[in-house]
C-alpha cells in the first residue's frame, strides 16, 4: 500500500500482524542478501507495518527481498533462542552437579 508520494519515490507500507520484537528487528537488519537499492537498513518498522521507499518499478523486487529477509530472520531468531535454551540447560546441569557434589561432600 502506498503511504506517501515523494516525487519519483513512494513510501510503501506492508502490513504485518504485530510489531516485531527488538531482537527480531536487529536480526532483520543484519541480513546480508541485498542490492544497492534494496537493503534491510532502508526498512523501518512502525506499529504493525514495514515501511520502505521505492519507485513503483522496484516494488516487486522489494517485496521479494522483504519475504526473503523475513524468512531468514525467523530462522536466525529461532536459532538464537535455541542456543540460549541449550546454554541454560548446560548451566542448569553444571549447577545440579555442583549441588550434588556439595551434598556428597557435606
C-alpha positions as CSV (number, residue, x, y, z in Angstrom):
1,X,0.0,0.0,0.0
2,X,1.4,3.4,-1.0
3,X,1.6,5.8,2.0
4,X,3.2,8.9,0.6
5,X,4.5,10.1,-2.7
6,X,7.8,11.9,-2.7
7,X,8.0,12.7,-6.4
8,X,9.8,9.9,-8.1
9,X,9.8,7.8,-4.9
10,X,6.9,6.4,-3.0
11,X,6.8,5.4,0.7
12,X,5.3,1.9,0.8
13,X,3.8,0.1,3.8
14,X,3.4,-3.6,4.1
15,X,1.1,-4.7,6.9
16,X,2.3,-7.3,9.4
17,X,0.3,-9.0,12.2
18,X,2.2,-7.2,15.0
19,X,5.3,-5.2,15.7
20,X,8.3,-7.4,15.8
21,X,10.5,-7.7,18.9
22,X,13.6,-5.6,19.2
23,X,15.7,-8.8,18.8
24,X,13.8,-9.7,15.6
25,X,14.4,-6.2,14.2
26,X,18.1,-6.4,15.0
27,X,18.4,-9.8,13.2
28,X,16.4,-8.4,10.3
29,X,18.9,-5.5,9.9
30,X,21.8,-8.0,9.8
31,X,20.6,-9.8,6.7
32,X,23.3,-9.6,4.0
33,X,21.4,-10.6,0.9
34,X,20.6,-7.3,-0.7
35,X,21.1,-4.9,-3.6
36,X,22.3,-1.3,-3.6
37,X,18.7,-0.1,-3.6
38,X,17.0,-2.9,-1.6
39,X,18.6,-3.5,1.8
40,X,17.3,-4.2,5.3
41,X,18.8,-1.0,6.7
42,X,16.5,1.0,4.5
43,X,13.4,-0.6,6.1
44,X,11.7,0.8,9.2
45,X,9.1,-0.8,11.4
46,X,6.1,1.2,12.7
47,X,3.3,-0.4,14.7
48,X,2.1,-3.3,12.5
49,X,3.8,-2.2,9.3
50,X,7.0,-2.3,7.4
51,X,7.9,1.0,5.7
52,X,10.3,1.5,2.8
53,X,10.8,4.0,0.0
54,X,11.0,2.9,-3.6
55,X,9.8,3.7,-7.1
56,X,7.0,1.6,-8.5
57,X,9.3,-0.2,-10.9
58,X,11.2,-1.8,-8.0
59,X,8.2,-2.7,-5.8
60,X,8.2,-6.3,-6.7
61,X,11.9,-6.6,-6.0
62,X,11.4,-5.1,-2.6
63,X,8.6,-7.5,-1.8
64,X,10.8,-10.4,-2.9
65,X,13.6,-9.2,-0.6
66,X,11.3,-8.5,2.3
67,X,9.9,-12.0,2.1
68,X,13.5,-13.4,1.9
69,X,14.7,-11.3,4.8
70,X,11.7,-12.2,6.9
71,X,12.2,-15.9,6.4
72,X,15.9,-15.7,7.1
73,X,15.3,-13.5,10.2
74,X,12.8,-16.1,11.5
75,X,15.4,-18.8,11.2
76,X,18.1,-16.7,12.8
77,X,15.9,-15.7,15.7
78,X,14.8,-19.3,16.3
79,X,18.5,-20.4,16.2
80,X,19.4,-17.7,18.7
81,X,16.5,-18.9,21.0
82,X,17.6,-22.5,20.7
83,X,21.2,-21.6,21.5
84,X,20.1,-19.7,24.6
85,X,17.9,-22.7,25.6
86,X,20.9,-25.1,25.2
87,X,23.1,-22.8,27.2
88,X,20.6,-22.6,30.0
89,X,20.3,-26.4,30.1
90,X,24.0,-26.7,30.2
91,X,24.3,-24.1,33.0
92,X,21.5,-25.9,34.9
93,X,23.4,-29.2,34.6
94,X,26.5,-27.5,36.0
95,X,24.6,-26.2,39.0
96,X,23.0,-29.6,39.6
97,X,26.4,-31.1,39.5
98,X,27.8,-28.6,42.0
99,X,24.8,-29.1,44.3
100,X,25.2,-32.9,44.1
101,X,29.0,-32.7,44.8
102,X,28.3,-30.4,47.7
103,X,25.7,-32.8,49.2
104,X,28.0,-35.7,48.7
105,X,30.9,-33.9,50.4
106,X,28.8,-32.3,53.1
